[in-house]
Amino acid sequence: MKITEIRAFLMKTSVFAPKETVEPRRPGWGATAEVANPMSRYPRFKPHRNLWRADWPDVGCIVKAEDGTWGLGMSRYGGPVVSIINDHVAPLLLGEECMATEKLWDMMFRITSPYSAGGLSSYAISAVDLALWDLKGKLLDQPVYKLLGGPAREKQFCYATGNDTDWQLELGFQAFKLACPYGPNDSLNGMAKNEELVAKTREMIGADKELMLDCWMAFDVEYAVRLAERLRPYNLRWIEDCLIPEDFDGFQELRKRLPWQGLATGEHWYTPLPFSQAVSKRLVDIFQPDVLWVGGVTATQKIFHIAEPADIPVIPHGGMNTAYGQHISFAMTNAPWGEYFVGTAPGVPLETTKDIPGVPIPKDGYLVPSDAPGFGFEIDEDWLEKVTV
């Protein structure tokens, strides 16, 4: 079955954002909370990440086969990604066999190599690849997780990300990841406040539940080491994304200076190549590729296979928030957990927040993907028209 159309388009930015259709008990942490980030050193951008992040719409991509069947992929970063797909990648893939996902991914990797298959190109490759897998599942009348080998477990354990831990406990989650508020520019007072947050959360959840800390590219090596030492009594399962993602030497130094501390990263690594390099040096303990950013299902499956011989778990970034991450995590034996970002305020039920029909949500800290064909979206072209900018 040949590809007859590949079309990328801008989506309303609200598509991935959770909806608060129920009055919350209190404002959620994410609306106003400061989170340590790469721009925290500049005072006018420090208070909130939205002061400097690109305000581009999300990206949708349709791949259509000869019989009219179509698949849907999604990614981020708006106009630049849409242009890479529509102006460069799509014309070169028309007429190719739509089931040949390995070949098509390799073609896209090489097509974009003159300006790097990483970064924005990786977002474009992801959108097309995800649409191809959705299409493949529909043509074969199978959910994607079965095409990837079938379920690796009965249900996927999910941990909650966000700083409203009391609400997450009420929702039934049993593992929790905090966003770190302060970094190197906040002196020892900021470090003390970080410890206060972690200590309070550990007391709230008890000693029998896992706790992690997301540092979102905000630290240098020295600060990461000092904070990890200070937080050692609270038994963090891992600290995440401490450094700028390209700083491989820094991660190697962290590994040497913190041999006892679990380290995780990878959401801002693009294509499987950085993961291969990280395995060879045993830089971190957990890989966290984002399926919508790293190159789609095809790239993420390669990363799982790179990690497996080294016994490195792969827990995709935000994997339980999208059908794409749900399916590949469910099928891979070295995906012990899934991440669910709780973006709504306390008191707003998770089932009221989703804008993409057919995407399951966690129940009591576990999730089972849809068994409908493809990724299980319950959408039609009218829905696509509604969410298109």
Secondary structure, 3 states (H helix, E strand, C coil): CEEEEEEEEEECHHHCCCCCCCCCCCCCHHHHCCCCCCCCCCHHHCCCHHHCCCCCCEEEEEEEECCCCEEEEEECCHHHHHHHHHHHHHHHHCCCECCCHHHHHHHHHHHCHHHCCCCHHHHHHHHHHHHHHHHHHHHHCCEHHHHCCCCCCCCEEEEEECCCHHHHHHHCCCEEEEECCCCHHHHHHHHHHHHHHHHHHHHHHCCCCEEEEECCCCCCHHHHHHHHHHCHHHCCCEEECCCCCCCHHHHHHHHHHCCCCCEEECCCCCCCHHHHHHHHHCCCCEECCCCCCCCHHHHHHHHHHHHHHHCCCECCCCHHHCHHHHHHHHHCCCCCEEEEECCCCCCCCHHHCCCCCCCCCCECCEECCCCCCECCCCCCHHHHHHHEC
